[in-house]
Amino acid sequence: MKFIWLTIGFIAMALGGVGVVLPVLPTTPFLLVASFCFAKGSDRFHNWFIGTQLYKKHLDSFVKERSMTLKTKWCILLPVSFMLIIAMMMMQNIYGRIFIIILIVFKYVYFFTKIQTKKE
């Protein structure tokens, strides 16, 4: 069972790493899944993962306090919104466009109402 948790953890971490570079993929949820899987799979891997710069930069404050700095929020929201707007402009399907608009609005509402903003 530990092997399965570690495999899922590494896949989630890889997707989170790709999400840092490719704004279409969300980074934080994949890294949270990776952290959970590493914790279930191995104490050694969990300790390694929470020591990485990727974790410290994007997840540490969120996991501990359920908060992010305003800069972190904007660094997550703006590139993803930009990519979604480009996708929406290229899309011909009206239902797809409406879905993307709803997704963008939901993302901003969630980040600014459910995740506390902390000082740097």
C-alpha distances in whole Angstrom, upper triangle without the diagonal:
4,5,5,7,9,10,11,12,15,16,17,18,20,22,23,24,26,27,29,31,31,32,31,28,27,25,25,22,20,20,19,16,15,16,14,11,12,13,9,8,11,14,16,15,16,19,20,19,21,24,24,28,26,24,27,30,28,26,26,29,28,25,27,30,29,32,33,36,39,39,35,35,38,36,33,36,38,37,35,38,40,38,37,41,42,39,41,45,44,42,45,43,45,42,39,42,42,38,38,40,38,35,37,39,36,34,37,38,34,34,38,37,34,33,35,37,38,40,40
4,5,5,6,9,10,10,12,14,15,16,18,20,21,22,24,25,27,29,30,31,30,26,26,24,23,21,19,18,17,15,13,14,12,9,9,10,7,4,7,11,12,11,12,15,16,16,18,20,21,24,23,21,24,27,25,23,24,27,26,23,25,28,28,30,31,34,37,36,33,33,36,34,31,34,37,35,33,37,39,36,37,40,41,39,41,44,43,42,45,44,45,42,40,42,42,38,37,40,38,35,37,38,35,33,36,37,33,33,36,36,32,31,34,36,36,38,37
4,6,5,6,9,10,11,12,14,15,16,18,20,21,23,24,26,28,28,30,29,25,25,23,23,21,18,18,18,15,13,15,14,10,10,12,10,7,9,13,13,12,13,17,16,16,19,21,21,24,23,22,25,27,26,24,25,28,27,24,27,30,29,32,32,35,37,37,33,34,36,34,31,34,36,34,33,36,38,35,36,39,39,37,40,43,42,41,44,42,44,41,38,41,41,37,37,40,38,35,36,38,36,34,37,37,34,34,37,37,34,33,35,37,37,39,38
4,5,5,6,8,10,11,12,14,15,17,18,20,21,22,25,26,26,28,27,23,23,21,21,19,16,17,16,13,12,14,12,9,10,12,10,8,11,15,15,13,14,18,18,17,19,22,22,24,22,21,25,27,25,23,24,27,26,23,26,29,28,30,31,34,36,35,32,32,34,32,29,32,34,33,30,34,35,33,33,37,37,35,37,40,39,38,41,39,41,38,35,37,38,34,34,36,35,32,34,36,33,31,34,35,31,31,35,35,31,31,33,35,36,38,37
4,6,5,6,9,10,10,12,14,15,16,18,20,21,23,25,25,26,25,22,21,19,18,16,14,14,13,10,9,10,9,5,7,9,6,5,8,12,13,11,11,15,15,14,16,19,19,22,20,18,21,23,22,19,21,24,22,19,22,25,24,27,27,30,33,32,29,29,32,30,27,29,32,31,28,32,34,31,32,35,36,34,36,39,38,37,40,39,40,37,35,37,37,33,32,35,33,30,32,33,30,29,31,32,29,28,32,32,28,27,30,32,32,35,34
4,5,5,6,9,10,10,12,14,15,16,18,20,21,23,24,25,25,21,20,18,18,17,14,13,13,11,8,10,10,6,6,9,8,5,7,11,11,8,10,13,12,11,14,17,16,19,18,17,20,22,21,19,20,23,22,20,22,25,25,27,27,30,32,31,28,29,31,29,26,29,32,30,28,31,33,31,31,35,35,34,36,39,38,38,41,39,41,38,35,37,38,34,33,36,34,31,32,34,32,29,32,33,30,29,33,33,30,28,30,32,32,34,33
4,5,5,6,9,10,11,12,14,15,17,18,20,22,22,24,23,19,20,18,18,17,13,14,15,12,9,12,12,8,9,12,11,9,11,15,14,11,13,16,15,14,17,19,18,21,19,18,22,23,22,20,22,25,24,22,25,28,26,28,28,31,33,32,28,29,31,29,26,29,31,29,27,30,32,29,30,34,33,31,34,37,36,35,38,37,39,36,33,35,36,32,31,34,33,30,31,34,31,29,32,33,30,29,33,34,30,29,32,33,34,36,34
4,6,5,6,8,10,11,12,14,15,16,19,20,20,21,21,17,17,15,15,13,10,11,12,8,7,10,10,7,9,12,11,9,12,15,16,13,13,17,16,14,16,19,18,20,18,17,20,22,20,18,20,23,21,19,23,25,24,26,26,29,30,30,26,26,28,26,23,26,28,26,24,27,29,27,27,31,31,29,31,34,33,33,36,34,36,33,30,32,33,29,28,31,30,26,28,30,27,25,28,30,26,26,30,30,27,26,29,30,31,34,32
4,5,5,6,9,10,10,12,14,15,17,19,19,20,20,16,16,14,13,12,9,8,9,7,4,7,8,5,6,9,9,8,10,13,13,9,10,13,12,10,12,15,14,17,14,13,17,18,16,15,17,20,18,16,20,22,21,23,23,26,28,27,23,24,26,24,22,24,27,25,23,27,28,26,27,30,31,29,32,35,34,33,37,35,37,34,31,33,33,30,29,31,30,26,27,30,27,25,27,29,25,24,28,29,25,24,26,28,28,30,29
4,5,5,6,9,10,10,12,14,15,17,18,20,20,16,16,14,14,14,10,10,12,10,7,10,11,9,8,12,13,11,12,14,14,10,11,14,12,10,13,15,13,16,14,13,17,18,17,16,18,22,20,19,22,25,23,25,24,27,29,27,24,25,27,24,22,24,27,24,23,27,28,26,26,30,30,29,31,34,33,33,36,35,37,35,32,33,34,30,29,32,31,27,28,31,28,26,28,30,27,26,30,31,28,26,28,29,30,32,30
4,5,5,6,9,10,11,12,14,16,16,18,17,13,14,12,14,12,9,10,12,10,8,11,12,10,11,15,15,13,15,18,17,14,14,17,16,13,16,18,16,18,15,15,19,19,18,17,20,23,21,20,23,26,24,25,25,27,29,27,24,24,26,23,21,23,25,23,21,24,26,23,24,28,27,26,28,31,30,30,33,32,33,31,28,30,31,27,26,29,28,25,26,29,26,24,27,29,26,25,29,30,27,26,28,29,30,32,31
4,5,5,6,9,10,10,13,15,15,16,15,11,11,9,10,9,5,6,8,6,5,9,10,9,10,13,14,13,15,17,17,14,13,16,15,12,14,17,15,16,13,13,16,17,14,14,17,19,17,16,20,22,20,22,21,24,25,24,20,21,23,20,18,20,22,20,18,22,24,21,22,25,26,24,26,29,29,28,32,31,32,30,26,28,29,25,24,26,26,22,23,25,23,21,23,25,22,21,25,26,23,22,25,26,27,29,28
4,5,5,6,9,10,11,13,14,15,16,12,11,9,10,10,6,6,9,8,5,8,11,10,10,13,15,14,15,16,16,12,12,14,12,9,12,13,11,13,10,10,14,14,12,12,15,18,16,16,19,21,20,21,20,22,24,23,19,20,22,19,17,20,22,20,18,22,23,21,22,26,26,25,28,30,30,30,33,33,34,32,29,30,31,27,25,28,27,23,24,26,24,22,24,26,23,22,25,26,24,22,24,25,25,27,26
4,5,5,6,8,10,11,12,14,14,11,12,10,12,12,8,9,12,11,9,12,14,13,13,17,18,17,18,19,18,14,15,17,15,12,15,16,13,14,11,13,16,16,14,15,18,21,20,19,22,25,23,24,22,24,25,24,20,21,22,19,17,20,22,19,18,22,22,20,21,25,25,23,26,29,28,28,32,31,33,31,28,29,30,27,25,28,27,24,24,27,25,22,25,27,25,23,27,29,26,24,27,27,28,29,28
4,5,5,6,9,10,10,11,11,8,9,7,10,10,6,8,11,10,10,13,15,14,15,18,19,18,20,21,21,17,17,20,18,14,17,18,15,16,12,13,17,16,14,15,18,20,19,19,22,24,22,22,21,23,24,22,19,19,20,18,15,17,19,17,15,19,20,17,18,22,21,20,23,25,25,25,28,28,29,27,24,25,26,23,21,24,24,20,21,24,22,19,22,24,22,21,24,26,24,22,25,26,27,29,27
4,5,5,7,9,10,10,11,8,7,4,7,8,5,5,9,9,9,11,13,13,14,17,18,18,19,20,20,16,16,18,16,12,14,16,13,13,9,10,13,13,10,11,14,17,15,15,19,20,18,19,17,19,20,19,15,16,17,15,12,15,17,15,14,17,18,17,18,21,21,21,23,26,25,26,29,29,30,28,25,25,26,23,21,23,23,19,19,22,21,17,20,22,19,18,22,23,21,19,22,22,23,25,23
4,5,5,7,9,11,12,9,10,7,10,11,9,8,12,13,11,13,16,16,16,18,20,20,20,21,20,17,16,18,15,12,14,15,12,11,8,10,13,12,11,13,16,18,17,18,21,22,21,21,19,20,21,19,16,17,18,15,13,16,18,15,15,18,19,17,19,22,22,21,24,27,26,27,31,30,32,30,27,27,29,26,23,26,26,22,22,25,23,20,22,25,22,20,24,26,24,22,24,24,24,26,23
4,5,5,6,8,9,7,9,8,11,12,10,11,14,15,13,16,19,18,18,21,23,22,23,24,23,20,20,22,19,16,18,19,15,15,11,14,17,15,14,15,19,21,20,20,24,25,23,23,21,22,22,20,17,18,18,15,13,16,17,14,13,17,17,15,16,20,19,18,22,24,23,24,27,27,29,28,24,25,26,24,21,24,24,20,20,24,23,19,22,25,23,21,24,27,25,23,26,25,26,28,26
4,5,5,6,7,4,5,5,9,10,9,10,13,14,13,16,18,18,19,21,23,23,24,25,25,21,20,22,20,17,18,19,16,15,11,13,16,14,12,14,17,19,17,18,22,23,20,20,18,19,19,17,14,15,15,12,10,12,13,11,10,13,14,12,14,17,17,16,19,21,21,22,26,26,27,25,22,22,24,21,18,20,21,17,17,20,19,16,18,21,19,17,21,23,21,20,22,22,23,25,23
4,6,7,9,8,8,6,9,12,11,11,14,15,15,16,19,20,20,22,24,24,25,25,24,21,20,21,19,16,17,17,14,12,9,12,14,11,10,12,16,17,16,18,21,22,20,19,16,17,17,15,12,13,13,10,9,12,13,10,10,14,14,13,15,18,18,18,21,23,23,24,28,28,29,28,25,24,26,23,20,22,23,19,18,21,20,17,18,21,20,17,20,23,22,19,22,21,22,23,21
4,6,9,9,10,9,13,15,14,14,17,18,17,20,22,22,23,25,27,27,27,28,27,23,23,24,22,19,20,20,17,15,12,15,17,14,13,16,19,21,20,22,25,25,24,22,20,20,20,17,15,16,15,12,11,13,13,10,11,14,14,12,15,17,17,17,20,22,21,23,27,27,28,28,24,24,26,24,21,23,24,20,19,22,22,19,20,24,22,20,23,26,25,23,25,24,25,25,23
4,6,6,9,9,13,14,13,15,18,18,18,20,23,23,23,26,28,28,29,30,29,25,25,26,24,21,22,23,19,18,15,17,19,17,15,18,21,22,21,23,26,26,24,23,21,21,21,18,16,16,15,13,11,13,12,9,8,12,11,9,12,14,13,13,17,18,18,19,23,24,25,24,21,20,23,20,17,20,21,17,17,20,20,17,19,22,21,19,22,25,24,23,25,24,26,27,25
4,5,7,8,11,13,13,14,17,18,18,21,23,23,24,27,28,28,30,30,30,26,26,27,25,22,22,24,20,19,15,17,19,16,14,17,20,21,19,21,24,24,22,21,18,19,18,16,14,13,12,10,8,9,9,6,5,8,8,7,9,12,12,12,15,16,17,18,22,22,23,22,19,18,20,18,14,16,18,14,13,16,17,13,15,18,18,16,19,22,21,20,22,21,23,25,23
4,6,9,12,13,13,15,17,18,19,21,23,23,24,27,28,28,30,31,31,27,26,28,27,23,24,26,23,21,18,19,21,19,16,18,22,23,21,22,26,26,23,22,20,21,20,19,17,15,15,13,10,11,11,8,6,9,9,6,7,11,11,10,12,15,15,15,19,19,20,19,15,15,17,15,12,14,15,12,12,15,15,13,15,18,17,17,20,22,21,20,23,23,25,27,26
4,6,9,9,9,11,14,14,15,17,19,19,21,23,24,24,26,27,27,24,23,25,23,20,21,23,20,19,15,16,19,17,14,16,19,21,18,20,23,24,21,21,19,20,20,19,16,15,15,13,10,11,13,10,8,11,12,10,11,14,14,13,16,18,18,18,22,21,22,21,18,18,19,16,14,17,17,13,13,17,16,13,16,18,17,16,20,22,20,19,22,22,24,26,25
4,6,6,7,9,11,12,13,15,17,18,19,21,22,23,25,26,26,22,21,23,22,18,19,21,18,17,13,14,16,15,11,12,16,17,15,16,20,20,17,17,15,17,17,16,13,12,13,12,8,9,12,10,8,11,13,12,12,15,16,15,17,20,21,21,24,23,24,22,19,19,20,17,15,17,16,13,13,15,14,11,13,16,14,13,16,18,17,15,19,19,21,23,22
4,6,6,6,9,10,11,12,15,16,16,18,20,21,22,23,23,19,18,19,18,15,15,17,14,13,10,10,13,11,8,9,13,15,13,14,17,18,16,16,14,16,17,15,12,12,13,11,8,11,13,12,10,14,16,14,15,18,19,19,21,24,24,24,28,27,28,26,23,23,24,21,18,20,20,16,16,18,17,13,16,18,15,14,17,19,17,15,18,18,20,22,20
4,6,5,6,9,10,10,12,14,15,16,18,20,21,21,21,18,16,18,17,14,13,16,14,13,10,9,11,10,7,7,10,12,9,10,14,15,12,12,11,14,15,15,11,11,13,12,9,11,14,14,12,15,18,17,17,20,22,21,23,26,26,26,30,29,29,27,24,24,24,21,19,21,20,16,16,18,16,13,15,16,13,12,15,17,14,12,15,16,17,19,19
4,5,5,6,9,10,11,12,14,15,17,18,20,21,22,18,16,19,18,15,15,18,16,16,13,12,14,14,10,9,13,14,11,11,15,16,13,14,14,17,18,18,15,14,16,15,12,14,17,16,14,17,19,18,18,21,23,21,23,26,26,26,29,28,28,26,23,24,24,20,19,20,19,16,16,18,15,13,15,17,13,13,17,17,15,13,17,18,20,22,22
4,5,5,6,9,10,10,12,14,15,16,18,19,19,16,15,17,16,13,14,17,15,15,12,11,14,14,11,10,14,16,13,13,17,18,16,17,17,19,21,20,16,16,18,17,13,16,18,17,15,18,20,19,19,22,23,22,24,27,27,26,30,29,29,27,24,25,25,22,20,23,22,18,19,21,19,16,19,20,17,16,20,21,18,17,20,21,22,25,24
4,5,5,6,9,10,10,12,14,15,16,16,17,13,12,14,13,9,10,13,11,12,9,7,11,11,9,7,10,13,11,11,14,16,14,16,15,18,19,19,15,16,18,16,13,16,19,18,16,20,22,20,21,24,25,24,27,29,30,29,33,32,32,30,27,28,28,25,23,25,24,20,21,23,20,18,20,21,18,17,20,21,18,16,19,20,20,23,21
4,5,5,6,9,10,11,12,14,15,16,17,14,12,14,14,11,11,14,13,14,11,9,12,13,10,7,10,12,10,8,12,14,12,14,14,18,20,20,16,16,19,18,15,17,21,20,18,21,24,22,22,26,27,26,28,31,31,31,34,33,33,31,28,29,28,25,24,25,24,20,21,22,20,17,19,20,17,16,19,20,16,15,17,19,20,22,22
4,5,5,6,9,10,11,12,14,15,17,14,12,15,15,12,13,16,15,17,14,12,15,16,13,11,14,16,13,12,15,17,15,18,18,21,23,23,19,19,22,20,17,20,23,22,20,23,25,23,23,27,28,26,28,31,31,31,34,32,33,30,28,29,29,25,24,26,25,21,22,24,21,19,22,22,19,18,22,22,19,18,21,22,23,26,25
4,5,5,6,8,10,10,12,13,14,10,9,12,12,8,10,13,12,14,12,10,14,15,13,11,13,16,14,13,16,18,17,19,19,22,24,24,20,20,23,21,18,21,24,22,21,24,26,24,25,28,29,28,30,33,33,32,36,34,35,33,30,31,31,28,27,29,27,24,25,27,24,21,24,25,22,21,24,25,22,20,22,24,24,27,25
4,6,5,6,9,10,10,11,12,9,7,9,10,7,8,11,11,13,11,9,12,14,12,9,11,14,12,10,13,16,15,17,18,21,23,23,19,20,23,21,19,22,25,24,22,26,28,27,27,30,31,30,32,35,35,35,38,37,38,35,32,33,33,30,29,30,29,25,26,28,25,22,24,25,22,21,24,24,21,19,21,22,22,25,24
4,6,5,6,9,10,11,13,11,8,12,13,10,11,14,15,17,15,12,15,17,15,12,13,16,14,11,14,16,16,18,19,23,25,25,22,22,25,24,21,23,27,26,24,27,30,28,28,32,33,31,33,36,36,36,39,37,38,35,32,34,33,30,29,31,29,25,27,28,25,23,25,25,22,21,24,24,21,19,22,24,24,27,26
4,5,5,6,8,10,12,10,8,12,13,11,12,15,16,18,16,14,17,19,17,15,16,19,17,14,17,20,19,22,22,26,28,28,24,25,27,26,23,25,28,27,25,28,31,29,29,33,33,32,34,37,37,36,39,37,38,35,33,34,34,31,30,32,30,27,28,30,27,25,28,28,24,24,27,27,24,23,25,27,27,30,29
4,5,5,6,7,8,6,5,9,9,8,10,12,13,16,15,13,15,18,17,14,15,18,17,15,17,20,20,22,23,26,28,28,24,25,28,26,24,27,29,28,27,30,32,30,31,34,35,34,36,39,39,38,41,40,41,38,36,37,37,33,32,35,33,29,30,32,29,27,29,30,26,26,29,29,26,24,26,27,27,29,28
4,6,6,6,9,7,5,8,10,9,10,13,14,17,16,14,16,19,18,15,15,18,17,13,15,18,19,21,22,25,28,28,25,26,29,27,25,28,31,30,28,32,34,32,33,36,37,36,38,41,41,40,44,42,43,40,37,39,38,35,34,36,34,31,32,33,30,28,30,30,26,26,29,28,25,23,25,27,26,29,28
4,6,8,11,10,8,12,13,13,14,17,18,21,20,17,20,22,21,18,18,21,19,16,18,21,21,24,25,28,31,31,28,28,31,30,27,30,33,32,30,33,35,34,34,37,38,37,39,42,42,41,44,42,43,40,37,39,39,35,35,37,35,31,33,34,31,29,31,32,28,27,31,30,26,25,27,29,29,32,31
4,7,9,8,8,11,12,12,14,16,17,21,20,17,20,23,22,19,20,23,22,19,21,24,24,26,27,30,33,33,29,30,33,31,28,31,34,33,31,34,36,34,35,38,39,37,39,43,42,41,44,43,44,41,38,40,40,36,36,38,36,33,34,36,33,31,33,34,30,30,33,33,29,28,30,32,32,34,33
4,5,5,6,9,10,11,12,14,16,19,19,17,19,22,22,19,19,22,22,19,20,24,24,26,27,30,33,33,29,30,33,31,29,32,35,34,32,36,37,36,36,40,41,39,41,44,44,44,47,45,46,44,41,43,43,39,38,40,39,35,36,38,35,32,35,35,32,31,34,34,30,29,30,32,31,33,32
4,6,5,6,9,10,11,12,15,18,18,16,17,21,21,18,17,20,21,17,18,22,23,25,26,29,32,31,28,30,33,31,29,32,35,34,33,36,38,37,37,41,42,41,43,46,45,45,48,47,48,45,43,44,44,40,39,41,39,36,37,38,35,33,35,35,32,30,33,33,30,28,29,30,29,31,30
4,5,5,6,9,10,11,13,17,17,15,17,20,21,19,18,21,22,19,20,23,24,26,27,29,32,31,28,30,33,30,29,32,35,33,33,36,38,36,37,41,41,40,43,46,45,45,49,48,49,46,43,45,45,41,40,42,41,37,37,39,37,34,36,37,33,32,34,35,32,29,30,31,30,32,30
4,5,5,6,9,10,11,14,14,13,15,18,18,16,16,20,20,17,19,22,23,25,25,27,30,29,26,27,30,27,26,29,32,30,29,33,34,33,34,37,38,37,39,42,42,42,45,44,45,43,40,41,41,38,36,38,37,34,34,36,34,31,33,34,30,29,32,33,29,27,29,30,29,30,29
4,5,5,6,9,10,14,13,11,13,16,16,14,13,17,17,14,15,19,19,21,22,24,27,27,23,25,28,26,24,27,30,29,28,31,33,32,33,36,37,36,38,41,41,41,44,43,44,41,39,40,40,36,35,37,35,32,32,34,31,28,30,31,28,26,29,30,26,24,25,26,26,27,26
4,5,5,6,9,12,13,11,12,16,16,14,13,16,17,14,15,19,20,21,22,24,27,26,23,25,28,26,25,28,31,30,29,33,34,34,35,38,39,38,40,43,43,43,47,46,46,44,41,42,42,39,37,39,38,34,34,36,33,30,32,33,29,27,30,31,28,25,26,26,25,27,25
4,6,5,7,10,11,10,11,15,15,14,13,17,18,16,17,21,21,22,22,24,27,26,23,25,27,25,24,27,30,28,28,32,33,32,33,36,37,36,39,41,41,42,45,45,45,43,40,41,41,38,36,38,37,34,34,35,33,30,32,33,30,28,31,32,29,26,27,27,26,27,25
4,5,5,9,9,7,9,12,12,11,11,15,15,13,15,18,19,20,19,21,24,23,20,22,24,22,20,24,26,25,24,28,29,28,30,33,33,33,35,38,38,38,42,41,42,40,37,37,38,34,33,34,33,30,30,32,29,26,28,29,26,24,27,28,25,23,24,24,24,25,23
4,6,8,9,6,7,10,11,9,8,12,12,11,12,15,16,17,17,19,22,21,18,20,23,21,20,23,26,25,25,28,29,29,30,33,34,34,36,38,39,39,43,42,42,40,37,38,38,35,33,34,33,30,29,31,29,26,27,28,25,23,25,26,23,20,21,22,21,22,20
4,7,9,7,7,10,12,11,10,13,15,14,14,17,19,19,18,20,23,22,19,21,24,21,21,25,27,26,26,29,31,30,32,35,35,35,38,40,40,41,44,44,44,43,40,40,40,37,35,36,36,32,32,33,31,28,29,30,27,25,27,29,26,23,23,23,22,22,20
4,5,5,6,9,10,10,10,14,15,14,16,19,19,19,18,19,22,20,17,20,22,19,19,22,24,23,23,27,28,27,29,32,32,32,35,37,37,38,41,41,42,40,37,37,38,35,33,34,34,30,29,31,30,26,27,29,26,24,26,28,26,23,23,23,22,22,20
4,5,5,6,8,10,10,13,14,15,16,18,18,18,16,16,19,17,14,17,19,16,16,20,21,20,21,24,25,25,27,30,30,30,33,35,35,36,40,40,41,39,36,36,37,34,31,32,32,29,28,30,28,25,25,28,25,22,25,27,25,21,22,21,20,20,17
4,6,5,6,8,9,12,13,13,15,17,17,16,14,16,18,16,13,15,17,14,13,17,19,17,18,21,22,22,24,26,27,27,29,32,32,33,36,36,37,35,32,32,33,30,28,29,29,25,24,26,25,21,23,25,22,20,22,24,22,19,20,20,19,20,17
4,6,5,5,6,9,10,10,12,14,14,14,13,15,17,16,13,15,17,15,14,18,20,19,19,22,24,23,25,28,29,29,31,33,34,34,38,37,38,36,33,33,33,30,28,29,29,25,25,26,24,21,22,24,21,18,21,23,20,17,18,18,18,19,17
4,6,6,5,8,10,10,11,13,14,13,12,13,16,15,12,15,17,15,15,18,20,20,21,23,25,25,27,29,30,31,33,35,36,36,40,40,40,38,35,35,35,32,30,31,30,27,26,27,26,22,23,24,22,19,21,23,20,17,17,17,15,16,14
4,6,7,8,10,11,13,14,14,12,10,11,13,11,9,12,14,11,12,15,17,17,18,20,22,22,24,26,27,28,30,32,33,34,37,37,37,36,33,32,33,30,27,28,28,25,23,25,24,20,20,22,20,17,19,21,19,16,16,15,14,15,12
4,6,8,8,10,12,13,12,11,8,10,12,11,7,10,12,10,9,13,15,15,15,18,20,20,21,24,25,25,27,29,30,31,34,34,34,32,30,29,29,27,24,25,25,21,20,22,20,17,17,19,17,14,16,18,16,13,14,14,14,15,13
4,6,5,6,8,10,9,9,8,11,14,14,10,11,15,13,12,15,18,18,17,20,22,22,23,26,27,27,29,31,32,33,36,35,35,33,31,30,30,27,25,26,25,22,21,22,20,17,18,19,16,14,16,18,15,12,13,14,14,16,14
4,5,5,6,8,9,9,9,11,15,15,12,14,17,16,15,18,21,21,21,23,25,26,26,29,31,31,32,35,36,36,40,39,39,37,34,34,34,31,29,30,28,25,24,25,23,20,21,22,19,16,18,19,17,13,14,14,13,14,13
4,6,5,6,7,6,6,9,12,13,10,12,15,15,14,17,20,21,21,23,25,26,26,29,31,31,32,35,36,36,40,39,38,36,34,33,33,30,28,29,27,24,23,24,22,19,19,19,17,14,15,16,14,11,10,10,9,11,11
4,6,5,4,5,6,9,12,13,10,11,14,14,13,15,18,19,19,21,23,24,24,26,29,29,30,32,34,34,37,36,35,33,31,31,30,27,25,26,24,21,21,21,19,16,16,17,14,11,13,14,11,8,9,10,10,13,13
4,6,6,8,10,13,16,17,14,14,18,18,16,18,22,22,21,24,26,26,26,29,31,31,32,35,36,36,39,38,37,35,33,33,32,29,28,28,26,23,23,24,21,18,19,19,16,14,16,17,13,11,12,13,13,16,16
4,6,8,10,13,16,18,15,16,20,20,18,21,24,25,24,26,29,29,29,32,34,34,35,38,39,39,42,41,40,38,36,36,35,32,31,31,29,26,26,26,24,21,21,21,18,16,18,18,15,12,12,13,12,15,15
4,5,8,11,14,16,14,15,18,19,18,19,23,24,24,25,28,29,29,31,33,33,34,37,39,38,41,40,39,37,35,35,33,31,30,29,28,25,24,24,22,19,19,19,16,14,15,15,12,9,8,10,9,12,13
4,7,11,13,15,13,12,16,17,15,17,20,22,21,22,25,26,25,28,30,30,31,34,35,35,38,36,35,33,31,31,30,27,26,26,24,21,21,20,18,16,16,15,12,11,12,12,9,6,7,9,10,13,14
4,7,9,12,10,10,13,14,13,15,18,20,19,20,23,24,24,26,29,29,30,32,34,34,37,36,35,33,31,30,29,27,25,25,23,21,20,20,18,15,15,15,12,10,10,11,9,5,4,6,6,10,11
4,6,8,6,6,10,11,11,12,15,17,17,18,21,22,22,24,26,27,28,30,32,32,36,35,34,32,30,29,29,26,24,24,23,20,19,19,17,14,14,15,12,9,10,12,11,7,6,5,6,8,9
4,5,5,6,9,10,11,12,14,16,17,18,20,22,23,24,26,28,28,30,32,33,36,36,35,34,32,30,30,28,25,25,24,22,20,20,19,16,14,16,15,11,11,14,13,10,8,5,5,6,6
4,5,5,6,9,10,10,12,15,16,16,18,20,21,22,24,26,26,28,30,31,34,34,33,32,30,28,27,26,23,22,22,20,17,17,17,14,12,14,14,10,9,13,13,10,9,6,7,8,8
4,5,5,6,9,10,11,13,14,15,16,19,20,21,23,25,25,27,29,30,34,34,33,32,30,28,28,27,24,23,23,21,18,19,19,16,14,16,16,12,12,16,16,13,13,9,10,10,8
4,5,5,6,9,10,12,13,14,16,18,19,20,22,23,24,26,28,29,32,32,32,31,28,27,27,25,22,22,22,19,17,18,18,14,13,15,14,11,12,15,15,11,12,9,10,11,10
4,5,5,6,8,11,11,12,14,16,16,18,20,21,22,24,26,27,30,30,29,28,25,24,24,22,19,19,19,16,14,14,14,11,9,12,11,7,9,12,12,9,10,8,10,12,12
4,5,5,6,8,10,10,12,14,15,16,18,20,20,22,24,25,28,28,28,27,25,23,23,22,18,18,18,16,13,14,15,11,10,13,13,10,10,14,15,13,13,11,13,14,13
4,6,6,7,9,10,11,13,15,16,18,19,20,22,24,25,29,29,28,28,25,23,24,23,19,19,20,17,15,16,17,13,12,16,15,12,13,17,17,14,15,13,15,15,14
4,6,6,7,9,11,12,13,15,16,17,19,21,22,23,27,26,26,25,22,21,22,20,17,17,17,14,12,14,14,10,10,14,13,10,12,15,15,13,15,13,15,17,16
4,6,5,6,9,10,10,12,14,15,16,18,20,21,24,24,23,22,20,18,19,17,14,14,14,12,9,11,11,8,7,11,11,8,11,14,14,13,15,14,16,18,18
4,5,5,6,9,10,10,12,14,15,16,19,20,23,24,23,23,20,18,19,18,14,14,16,13,10,12,14,11,10,14,14,12,13,17,18,16,18,16,18,19,19
4,5,5,6,9,10,11,12,14,15,17,18,22,23,23,23,19,18,19,18,14,15,17,14,11,14,16,12,13,16,16,14,16,20,20,18,20,19,21,22,21
4,5,5,6,9,10,11,12,14,16,16,20,20,20,20,16,15,16,15,11,12,14,11,9,12,13,10,11,14,14,13,15,18,18,17,20,19,21,23,22
4,5,5,6,9,10,10,12,14,15,18,19,18,18,15,13,14,13,9,10,12,9,6,10,11,9,9,13,14,13,15,18,18,18,20,19,22,24,23
4,5,5,6,9,10,11,13,14,18,19,19,19,16,14,16,15,11,12,14,13,10,13,15,13,13,17,17,16,18,21,22,21,23,22,24,25,25
4,5,5,6,9,10,11,12,16,17,18,18,14,13,15,14,11,12,15,12,11,14,16,13,15,18,18,18,20,23,23,22,25,24,26,28,27
4,5,5,6,9,10,10,14,14,14,14,11,10,12,10,7,9,11,9,8,11,13,11,13,16,17,16,19,21,22,21,24,24,27,28,28
4,5,5,6,9,10,13,14,14,14,12,9,11,11,8,8,12,11,9,12,14,13,14,17,18,18,20,22,23,23,26,25,28,29,29
4,5,5,6,9,12,14,14,16,13,11,14,14,10,12,15,14,12,15,18,16,17,20,22,21,23,26,26,26,29,28,30,32,31
4,5,5,6,10,11,12,13,10,9,12,11,8,11,14,12,12,15,17,16,18,21,21,21,24,26,26,26,29,29,32,33,33
4,5,5,8,9,9,10,7,5,9,9,7,8,11,11,11,14,16,16,17,19,21,21,23,25,26,26,29,29,32,34,33
4,6,8,10,10,13,10,8,11,13,10,11,15,15,14,16,19,19,19,22,24,24,25,28,29,29,32,31,34,35,35
4,7,9,11,13,10,9,13,14,12,14,17,16,16,19,21,21,22,25,26,26,28,30,31,31,34,33,36,38,37
4,6,8,10,7,7,11,11,10,12,15,15,15,18,20,20,22,24,25,26,28,29,30,31,34,34,37,38,38
4,6,9,8,8,11,12,12,14,16,17,18,20,22,23,24,26,27,29,30,32,33,34,37,37,40,42,42
4,6,5,6,9,10,11,13,14,15,17,19,20,21,23,25,26,27,29,30,31,32,35,36,39,41,41
4,5,5,6,9,10,11,12,14,15,17,18,20,22,23,24,26,27,28,29,31,34,34,38,40,40
4,5,5,6,9,10,11,12,14,15,16,18,20,21,22,24,26,26,27,29,32,33,36,39,39
4,5,5,6,9,10,10,12,14,15,16,19,20,21,22,25,25,26,27,30,31,34,37,37
4,5,5,6,9,10,11,12,14,15,17,18,20,21,23,24,25,26,29,30,33,35,36
4,5,5,6,9,10,11,12,14,16,16,18,20,21,22,23,25,28,28,32,34,35
4,5,5,6,9,10,10,12,14,15,16,18,20,21,21,23,26,27,30,33,34
4,5,5,6,9,10,10,13,14,15,17,18,20,20,21,25,25,28,31,31
4,5,5,6,9,10,11,12,14,16,17,18,19,21,23,24,27,29,30
4,6,5,6,8,10,10,12,14,15,16,17,19,22,23,26,29,30
4,6,5,6,9,10,10,12,14,15,16,17,20,21,24,27,28
4,5,5,6,9,10,11,13,14,15,16,19,19,22,25,25
4,5,5,6,9,10,11,12,14,15,18,18,22,24,25
4,6,5,6,8,10,10,11,13,16,17,21,24,25
4,6,5,6,9,10,10,11,14,15,18,21,22
4,5,5,6,8,10,10,13,13,16,19,20
4,6,5,6,8,10,12,13,17,19,21
4,6,5,5,7,10,12,15,19,20
4,6,6,5,8,9,12,15,17
4,6,6,7,8,11,14,16
4,6,7,9,13,16,18
4,6,9,13,16,18
4,6,9,13,15
4,6,10,12
4,7,9
4,6
4
